[in-house]
Amino acid sequence: MRPRAYEPCLPTSRTAVPTGPDWLHEIKHDGYRLIVVRDDKRVRLFTRNGYDWADRFPLICEAALRNRCQRFVIDGEAVVLGVDGRSDFNGLHSRKFNDEVQLYAFDILALEGNDLRKLPLHARKAKLARLLARRVDGVFLSDFEQGEIGPELYRHACLMGLEGIVSKHRDRPYRAGRSLDWIKVKNRKHPAMSRVKDSLS
């Protein structure tokens, strides 16, 4: 089970994208949330429920081990990418493509023994970008946009058939559990909405 020290921060669902210069906006990828923990030659991939899926997604583990840093904790989304470059949840869920699953990394919680969670998000993003500067298949840096562009980015995400976006306050620390500093706005026409309804019925 996942060490309690690395409980994930969870976005709060809303129907409107935050506006203003202090928000960072990321495309919401349709996959499985993972906390990646590398400790020297060992890599663990913890799910939201605390299970270690390192044996399930070898490409992510290999990419983590190829990084020059020996110890880090990354937050991200495990995805299977289709031929169009979009995340394919059905392919991921089928477990037929486990060898192809990759990680979109969007936050870093610790690096070389230093806890980074008290740093503001923009500082953590900068450290994550440096950690992943050398691109290796298996772990990718998740792109983001900043400021007033949020609603327009959400509109384009919906037009492209993507799941939605997550907006995060650039100056906030990383806190476990549900957070008002992370706002999730889903595309209501995306198949993920049907999965949510099915799970509630």
C-alpha positions in Angstrom: 0.0 0.0 0.0 1.1 3.6 -0.6 2.9 5.4 2.2 0.4 7.8 3.7 2.9 10.6 3.2 2.1 10.7 -0.5 -1.7 11.0 -0.5 -2.7 12.8 -3.7 -4.2 16.2 -4.1 -7.7 15.9 -5.7 -9.4 18.6 -7.8 -12.8 19.9 -7.0 -15.4 19.6 -9.8 -17.0 22.9 -11.1 -18.9 23.9 -14.1 -16.9 27.1 -14.9 -13.2 27.5 -15.5 -11.4 29.9 -13.1 -10.2 33.2 -14.7 -7.4 35.5 -13.7 -3.6 35.6 -14.0 -2.9 33.3 -11.0 -4.3 30.1 -12.6 -2.5 27.4 -14.6 -4.6 25.3 -16.9 -3.9 21.7 -18.0 -5.7 19.4 -20.4 -7.3 16.6 -18.4 -6.1 13.3 -19.7 -8.4 10.3 -19.5 -6.4 7.7 -17.6 -5.4 6.4 -14.1 -3.9 8.7 -11.5 -0.5 7.5 -10.3 2.1 8.7 -7.7 5.5 7.5 -9.0 8.1 7.0 -6.3 11.7 6.3 -7.2 14.1 5.3 -4.5 17.5 4.4 -5.9 16.9 1.3 -8.0 13.3 0.7 -7.0 10.3 2.3 -8.6 6.7 2.1 -7.2 3.6 3.3 -9.0 0.8 4.0 -6.5 -2.8 4.3 -7.4 -5.4 6.5 -5.7 -6.4 3.5 -3.6 -2.8 2.9 -2.6 -2.0 -0.2 -4.7 1.4 -0.6 -6.3 1.1 -1.2 -10.0 4.8 -1.2 -10.9 4.5 -4.7 -12.3 1.7 -3.5 -14.6 3.3 -0.6 -16.4 6.9 -1.4 -17.2 7.5 1.5 -19.6 6.9 4.1 -16.8 9.2 2.2 -14.4 12.0 2.0 -17.0 11.7 5.7 -17.8 11.9 6.6 -14.1 15.0 4.4 -13.7 16.7 6.1 -16.6 16.4 9.5 -15.0 19.7 11.0 -13.7 18.1 11.6 -10.3 18.0 8.7 -7.8 15.1 9.8 -5.6 11.9 11.6 -6.5 8.1 11.5 -6.2 6.0 12.5 -9.2 2.2 13.0 -9.6 0.7 12.2 -12.9 -1.8 10.4 -15.1 -1.1 7.0 -16.7 -2.5 6.8 -20.3 -2.6 4.8 -23.4 -2.2 7.0 -26.5 -4.2 6.2 -29.6 -3.0 6.8 -33.2 -4.4 10.3 -33.0 -2.2 11.1 -29.9 -5.2 11.2 -27.5 -5.6 9.2 -24.4 -7.6 6.0 -24.9 -9.3 5.0 -21.7 -10.9 1.9 -23.1 -7.5 0.7 -24.3 -6.0 1.4 -20.9 -8.8 -0.3 -19.0 -8.6 -3.4 -21.2 -5.1 -4.1 -19.9 -4.2 -5.3 -23.4 -1.7 -2.4 -23.8 0.0 -2.4 -20.4 3.4 -2.4 -22.1 2.5 0.9 -23.9 1.2 2.8 -20.9 2.9 6.1 -20.3 2.8 8.9 -17.7 1.8 12.5 -18.2 3.7 14.1 -15.2 2.1 17.3 -13.9 3.6 17.7 -10.4 6.6 16.8 -8.2 6.3 16.2 -4.5 9.9 15.3 -3.5 13.3 15.4 -5.1 16.6 13.8 -3.8 15.2 13.6 -0.2 13.7 17.2 -0.2 10.0 17.6 0.4 8.8 20.1 -2.2 5.1 20.2 -1.3 5.3 23.5 0.6 6.6 25.2 -2.5 4.1 27.1 -4.7 2.9 25.2 -7.7 4.9 27.3 -10.2 8.1 26.5 -8.4 7.3 22.8 -8.4 6.5 23.0 -12.1 9.9 24.5 -12.8 11.7 21.7 -10.8 9.6 19.1 -12.6 10.6 20.6 -16.0 14.3 20.4 -15.1 13.9 16.8 -13.9 12.3 15.8 -17.2 14.3 18.0 -19.5 15.8 14.9 -21.2 12.7 13.3 -22.8 12.5 9.5 -22.3 9.7 7.4 -23.7 7.4 6.4 -20.8 7.2 9.7 -18.8 6.3 13.0 -20.4 6.0 16.5 -19.0 2.3 17.6 -19.1 1.9 21.0 -20.8 0.0 23.9 -19.3 -1.2 27.4 -20.1 -1.4 30.3 -17.7 -3.9 33.1 -17.0 -7.0 34.3 -18.8 -6.8 31.6 -21.5 -8.5 29.0 -19.3 -12.1 29.3 -20.7 -10.9 29.4 -24.3 -8.7 26.4 -23.7 -11.6 24.5 -22.2 -13.8 25.4 -25.3 -11.1 24.0 -27.6 -10.7 20.9 -25.5 -14.4 20.2 -25.8 -14.3 20.8 -29.6 -11.5 18.3 -29.9 -13.5 15.7 -27.9 -11.1 15.8 -24.9 -12.2 15.1 -21.3 -11.8 18.7 -20.1 -9.3 20.7 -18.1 -7.9 21.1 -14.6 -7.0 24.6 -13.4 -4.6 25.1 -10.5 -3.6 28.2 -8.5 0.0 28.9 -9.3 1.0 30.1 -5.8 -0.5 27.2 -3.6 1.3 24.4 -2.0 0.5 20.7 -2.5 -2.0 19.4 0.0 -3.5 15.9 0.2 -7.2 15.4 -0.3 -9.9 17.5 -2.0 -8.7 21.0 -2.8 -10.3 24.2 -3.9 -7.0 25.3 -5.4 -7.4 22.6 -8.1 -10.6 23.0 -10.2 -11.7 20.3 -12.6 -14.2 21.2 -15.4 -15.2 18.2 -17.6 -16.5 18.1 -21.1 -20.1 17.0 -20.5 -20.2 15.2 -23.9 -17.1 13.1 -23.1 -17.6 9.4 -22.5 -16.0 9.9 -19.0 -19.3 11.6 -17.9 -21.2 8.3 -18.7 -18.7 6.3 -16.6 -19.3 8.6 -13.7 -23.1 8.3 -14.0 -22.8 4.5 -14.2 -20.7 4.4 -11.1 -23.3 6.4 -9.2 -26.3 4.4 -10.3 
